[in-house]
Amino acid sequence: MSKTKEFLLYCSGADTSILEKCPSDENKFIGIGGTVLFTGLLAFFSAGYAVYTVFDNYFFAFVFGLIWGLMIFNLDRYIVASMKKRGTFWKDFAIAFPRLLMAVLLALVISKPLELKIFEKEINAELLVMEQEVFKDQEATIQSRYQSSIQSHLDRIQGLQAEINTQASIRDTLALMALREADGTGGSGNKNLGPIYRAKKADADKAEAELQTIRMRVLPLIAEQESAVNELDSLMKTDIAGLERGAYGGMAARMEALHRLGSESDAIYWASIFIMLLFIAVETAPIFVKLISPRSPYDYLLYNYEHEFEMDNLEKVSLRNNAMRNKVKFDTETSIYRTQQEIKIEKELTNTYLRRRKEAIEQTPVEWEQPPFLREAS
């Protein structure tokens, strides 16, 4: 048997000592072993790519991918090796069902990083959009933090400027009235510079003086408010410039990008679904092969070997149980009998002692002693 065949049979979890007696089953187990092997290799590449997207380090990616691949390989090998045919479909399905669930879970875990690699170009383009959205949200958050203060200062500026504009409008109105009085287009309708004109001109000059007074009072306040707005704007721009704009492309971000691509494109959505189904099919194929295939000579020999071992073990256990029960029964009955005999002997010894004591008492003469009251009377 070649080394490759031996290795594939090892991957399948088959017992080679039993398989040698039924060579017709070799090809089936070689195919199962190859599936298990390639599943482990896919798990290696999947985990390696996943770790590389996180750490950007080939060494860590290789080491973790190797560990993960070996773990998946060993787990798949155990799942396949523990799947034994029992003759009826429903019994076999009851045995296979939890193993199918485990295989589907492993397929989902393995397929997702490889999906990310397959759609890497599309994901990278989507990541740029997501990155801009994140930065835009961060900028909007900073702007909203300063916007209320800036708007408050702008409102004050607008109020102060409105005060100047109101007074300027009054000044312009009065000046226009004086001008129309002078040229005869308004007021009394007489074109002259008489007392009416001089009165209106005085009102216009007074409004001008009040406007200058207001400007002298308000303009420094406006300048102060504008300075505060400029300072807040500068702080806001500094905070925006200080935002950390690192690389945006971790595992979670890539999965989110793939989800967004799938929701936007039916082609990518169905391609992702079929890739996942492909890995599920590959992962569950060995279990389905064992489930739907009839019992082979290997299954009968394996059952006989396990049954023989089970019966031998049952016989040894039964013999040990019987020996233990007999020993317990012997010790119990012996102890009871010994106790009964000891009680009997103790009774005999007690009776003998009491009898001898009685005889000794009867043989000893007892002297009669006069009572005390008789001795006192005599």
C-alpha distance (Angstrom), angle and dihedral (degrees) to the residues before:
residue distance angle dihedral
M1 . . .
S2 3.81 . .
K3 3.78 122.3 .
T4 3.81 91.4 -116.2
K5 3.79 92.0 54.1
E6 3.79 91.3 47.1
F7 3.79 90.7 50.5
L8 3.81 93.3 49.0
L9 3.79 90.6 48.5
Y10 3.79 88.3 50.6
C11 3.81 88.8 51.3
S12 3.81 89.6 53.0
G13 3.81 91.7 55.4
A14 3.82 92.1 -126.5
D15 3.81 121.6 153.2
T16 3.80 102.9 -116.3
S17 3.81 93.2 -161.5
I18 3.81 89.3 60.9
L19 3.80 93.9 37.0
E20 3.83 90.4 58.2
K21 3.80 88.3 66.4
C22 3.82 92.4 55.3
P23 3.84 108.7 35.6
S24 3.81 90.9 170.4
D25 3.80 88.8 78.8
E26 3.81 95.0 53.8
N27 3.80 95.7 92.5
K28 3.80 92.4 52.1
F29 3.78 92.7 52.5
I30 3.81 92.4 42.8
G31 3.81 88.6 56.6
I32 3.80 91.4 47.5
G33 3.80 90.9 48.8
G34 3.80 91.5 50.3
T35 3.81 90.6 52.1
V36 3.80 91.2 50.3
L37 3.80 91.0 47.9
F38 3.80 95.0 50.7
T39 3.79 90.9 45.4
G40 3.80 88.0 57.1
L41 3.82 90.5 48.9
L42 3.81 91.4 50.6
A43 3.80 88.8 49.3
F44 3.82 88.6 52.0
F45 3.82 93.0 53.5
S46 3.80 92.1 41.7
A47 3.81 95.0 52.3
G48 3.81 92.1 41.1
Y49 3.79 92.4 54.7
A50 3.81 91.5 44.7
V51 3.81 92.5 52.7
Y52 3.80 92.1 44.0
T53 3.81 91.3 55.9
V54 3.81 88.0 55.1
F55 3.83 103.6 40.7
D56 3.84 102.9 19.3
N57 3.80 87.6 -139.8
Y58 3.81 123.0 125.6
F59 3.81 94.1 -158.7
F60 3.80 94.7 55.0
A61 3.79 90.2 42.9
F62 3.82 92.1 52.3
V63 3.80 95.7 45.2
F64 3.80 95.7 45.8
G65 3.81 91.8 41.7
L66 3.80 90.2 52.2
I67 3.81 92.5 49.4
W68 3.79 92.2 46.3
G69 3.81 92.8 46.2
L70 3.82 92.1 50.8
M71 3.78 90.8 47.8
I72 3.82 92.7 51.1
F73 3.82 90.1 44.4
N74 3.80 91.9 52.3
L75 3.80 92.4 44.8
D76 3.82 92.8 49.2
R77 3.79 90.2 47.3
Y78 3.79 90.6 51.9
I79 3.82 92.2 47.2
V80 3.81 91.9 52.0
A81 3.81 95.1 41.7
S82 3.81 92.6 50.3
M83 3.82 91.4 52.3
K84 3.83 104.5 97.7
K85 3.80 128.4 176.0
R86 3.80 115.4 -119.7
G87 3.79 99.8 179.8
T88 3.82 104.4 -105.7
F89 3.79 124.5 78.9
W90 3.79 97.1 -131.7
K91 3.80 93.6 49.4
D92 3.78 89.5 49.2
F93 3.81 91.1 46.1
A94 3.82 91.4 51.0
I95 3.81 88.1 53.8
A96 3.80 93.0 44.0
F97 3.83 98.8 44.8
P98 3.84 99.3 78.4
R99 3.80 88.9 42.2
L100 3.81 89.8 52.6
L101 3.81 90.4 52.3
M102 3.80 90.4 50.9
A103 3.81 90.9 47.7
V104 3.83 92.0 50.8
L105 3.81 90.6 49.9
L106 3.80 91.3 50.6
A107 3.81 90.5 47.8
L108 3.80 91.6 53.8
V109 3.80 91.5 48.9
I110 3.80 92.6 48.5
S111 3.81 97.4 42.6
K112 3.81 100.0 52.4
P113 3.86 99.0 67.5
L114 3.81 90.3 43.9
E115 3.80 89.6 51.4
L116 3.80 87.8 54.4
K117 3.81 89.6 52.3
I118 3.81 93.6 47.5
F119 3.82 92.3 52.0
E120 3.82 93.8 36.8
K121 3.82 96.5 125.2
E122 3.79 93.9 49.6
I123 3.80 90.6 44.3
N124 3.82 92.6 51.2
A125 3.81 90.2 53.4
E126 3.79 91.0 48.9
L127 3.81 90.7 47.3
L128 3.81 89.8 60.5
V129 3.79 89.7 55.5
M130 3.80 91.5 46.4
E131 3.80 90.6 47.5
Q132 3.80 91.6 54.0
E133 3.79 89.9 47.8
V134 3.79 91.2 51.8
F135 3.79 92.8 48.4
K136 3.79 90.4 46.1
D137 3.79 90.5 52.4
Q138 3.80 90.4 48.7
E139 3.80 91.3 50.5
A140 3.80 90.7 47.0
T141 3.80 89.7 52.1
I142 3.81 91.8 52.5
Q143 3.81 92.3 44.4
S144 3.80 91.5 50.8
R145 3.79 89.2 52.6
Y146 3.83 91.6 57.5
Q147 3.79 99.5 29.3
S148 3.80 97.2 81.7
S149 3.82 92.6 53.3
I150 3.80 92.9 45.1
Q151 3.79 91.6 48.1
S152 3.80 90.4 50.3
H153 3.80 91.0 55.6
L154 3.81 91.4 45.3
D155 3.79 90.3 52.2
R156 3.80 89.7 53.0
I157 3.81 90.3 49.5
Q158 3.78 90.3 49.6
G159 3.81 91.2 50.6
L160 3.81 92.8 49.7
Q161 3.79 92.0 45.9
A162 3.81 89.7 49.5
E163 3.80 89.1 55.8
I164 3.83 90.1 54.5
N165 3.79 92.2 44.3
T166 3.82 91.8 50.8
Q167 3.77 92.6 52.0
A168 3.81 91.3 44.2
S169 3.82 89.5 52.3
I170 3.81 90.3 51.8
R171 3.82 90.2 48.5
D172 3.82 91.8 49.2
T173 3.80 92.1 48.3
L174 3.80 93.2 51.2
A175 3.82 92.1 44.9
L176 3.81 90.1 50.7
M177 3.80 90.9 50.2
A178 3.84 90.5 51.6
L179 3.81 90.9 48.1
R180 3.80 92.6 50.8
E181 3.80 90.1 48.4
A182 3.80 89.0 52.7
D183 3.82 96.6 49.9
G184 3.79 95.2 37.0
T185 3.81 96.5 -117.3
G186 3.78 92.9 115.9
G187 3.77 144.9 10.8
S188 3.86 111.7 32.1
G189 3.82 91.5 -1.2
N190 3.81 92.3 -126.4
K191 3.78 117.1 123.9
N192 3.78 103.6 -133.1
L193 3.78 144.3 99.0
G194 3.76 95.4 -113.8
P195 3.77 131.0 144.3
I196 3.81 94.3 -72.9
Y197 3.78 90.6 56.8
R198 3.79 91.4 46.8
A199 3.80 91.1 51.1
K200 3.78 92.3 50.3
K201 3.79 90.5 43.9
A202 3.80 88.8 53.0
D203 3.80 90.3 51.7
A204 3.80 89.9 50.3
D205 3.80 92.0 48.9
K206 3.81 90.4 48.6
A207 3.80 90.0 51.6
E208 3.81 88.9 49.6
A209 3.79 90.8 52.2
E210 3.81 90.8 49.3
L211 3.81 89.3 49.0
Q212 3.80 91.1 53.3
T213 3.80 90.1 48.6
I214 3.80 91.2 50.9
R215 3.79 91.1 47.5
M216 3.78 92.1 51.1
R217 3.80 89.2 51.9
V218 3.81 100.1 38.9
L219 3.81 104.5 37.4
P220 3.85 94.1 67.3
L221 3.80 88.5 49.7
I222 3.81 90.4 50.6
A223 3.77 90.3 48.6
E224 3.80 89.9 50.7
Q225 3.80 92.0 51.1
E226 3.81 91.7 46.5
S227 3.80 89.7 51.1
A228 3.82 89.7 52.6
V229 3.81 90.3 49.3
N230 3.82 91.2 50.0
E231 3.81 90.7 48.7
L232 3.80 92.9 50.4
D233 3.79 90.6 45.8
S234 3.80 89.9 51.6
L235 3.80 91.6 50.0
M236 3.79 90.3 48.5
K237 3.80 92.4 51.3
T238 3.81 90.2 47.1
D239 3.81 91.1 53.3
I240 3.79 91.4 47.2
A241 3.80 91.1 49.1
G242 3.81 89.1 49.7
L243 3.80 93.6 57.6
E244 3.79 111.8 122.2
R245 3.76 107.4 -114.8
G246 3.79 100.0 -174.6
A247 3.77 127.3 157.2
Y248 3.80 111.5 -59.1
G249 3.77 108.7 -154.4
G250 3.79 115.0 94.7
M251 3.78 124.8 146.7
A252 3.80 94.4 -91.6
A253 3.81 91.9 47.6
R254 3.80 91.6 50.1
M255 3.79 91.7 49.6
E256 3.80 89.4 49.9
A257 3.81 90.0 49.2
L258 3.82 90.8 50.4
H259 3.81 90.0 49.8
R260 3.80 91.0 50.8
L261 3.79 91.4 48.0
G262 3.79 90.1 50.4
S263 3.80 92.1 50.4
E264 3.81 90.8 49.3
S265 3.80 98.9 41.1
D266 3.81 125.2 44.0
A267 3.81 90.4 -162.4
I268 3.80 93.3 58.6
Y269 3.82 91.5 41.8
W270 3.79 94.0 54.7
A271 3.79 92.6 39.9
S272 3.81 89.0 55.2
I273 3.81 90.9 48.4
F274 3.81 92.9 50.5
I275 3.80 92.9 47.3
M276 3.80 89.2 52.9
L277 3.83 91.2 47.6
L278 3.80 89.7 49.2
F279 3.81 91.6 56.6
I280 3.79 90.9 45.1
A281 3.80 89.4 52.3
V282 3.81 92.1 49.0
E283 3.80 92.7 46.9
T284 3.81 95.4 47.1
A285 3.83 96.7 38.2
P286 3.85 96.4 93.4
I287 3.81 91.2 50.2
F288 3.81 92.6 47.8
V289 3.81 90.6 47.4
K290 3.78 90.5 55.2
L291 3.81 91.7 42.4
I292 3.82 98.6 52.0
S293 3.81 98.6 34.9
P294 3.84 118.0 90.6
R295 3.77 121.5 -113.1
S296 3.77 108.6 -74.8
P297 3.82 129.8 -157.6
Y298 3.80 88.5 -95.8
D299 3.81 90.5 58.1
Y300 3.80 92.0 50.2
L301 3.80 93.0 47.5
L302 3.79 91.5 46.3
Y303 3.81 90.4 49.3
N304 3.81 91.5 48.9
Y305 3.78 91.5 48.9
E306 3.80 92.8 48.8
H307 3.81 91.8 42.6
E308 3.79 91.4 50.6
F309 3.78 90.6 49.7
E310 3.80 90.7 45.9
M311 3.81 92.8 50.5
D312 3.79 92.2 45.9
N313 3.76 90.4 50.3
L314 3.83 90.2 46.0
E315 3.81 89.9 51.3
K316 3.80 92.4 50.4
V317 3.79 91.4 46.9
S318 3.81 91.1 48.4
L319 3.81 91.9 49.6
R320 3.79 91.0 49.0
N321 3.80 90.6 48.3
N322 3.81 92.0 49.2
A323 3.78 91.7 47.1
M324 3.77 90.3 49.7
R325 3.81 92.7 48.2
N326 3.83 91.2 48.4
K327 3.79 91.4 48.5
V328 3.79 91.4 49.0
K329 3.83 90.8 47.8
F330 3.82 91.9 47.8
D331 3.78 93.5 48.0
T332 3.80 92.0 45.6
E333 3.80 97.1 48.5
T334 3.81 92.8 41.7
S335 3.77 91.1 50.7
I336 3.82 91.4 49.0
Y337 3.81 92.7 48.6
R338 3.80 92.1 46.7
T339 3.78 91.0 50.4
Q340 3.82 91.7 48.9
Q341 3.81 92.3 50.6
E342 3.77 92.1 47.3
I343 3.81 89.8 51.8
K344 3.83 89.9 49.5
I345 3.80 92.2 50.6
E346 3.78 91.1 46.9
K347 3.79 89.9 52.8
E348 3.80 91.8 50.3
L349 3.79 92.4 48.5
T350 3.78 90.8 48.4
N351 3.82 92.8 49.3
T352 3.82 91.4 47.8
Y353 3.78 91.7 49.8
L354 3.79 93.2 48.5
R355 3.82 92.5 46.5
R356 3.78 92.6 51.5
R357 3.77 90.7 47.0
K358 3.75 90.6 52.6
E359 3.78 92.7 48.9
A360 3.79 91.0 50.3
I361 3.76 90.9 51.6
E362 3.80 92.6 49.2
Q363 3.82 93.4 49.8
T364 3.81 94.6 50.7
P365 3.94 113.1 87.3
V366 3.75 114.6 -126.5
E367 3.88 118.0 -144.0
W368 3.79 115.3 -137.4
E369 3.75 111.9 -124.6
Q370 3.83 120.7 -156.2
P371 3.78 113.1 -118.6
P372 3.81 116.1 -108.8
F373 3.83 96.3 -115.3
L374 3.87 91.1 55.8
R375 3.77 91.1 50.8
E376 3.79 90.8 52.6
A377 3.83 91.9 48.4
S378 3.79 93.0 52.6
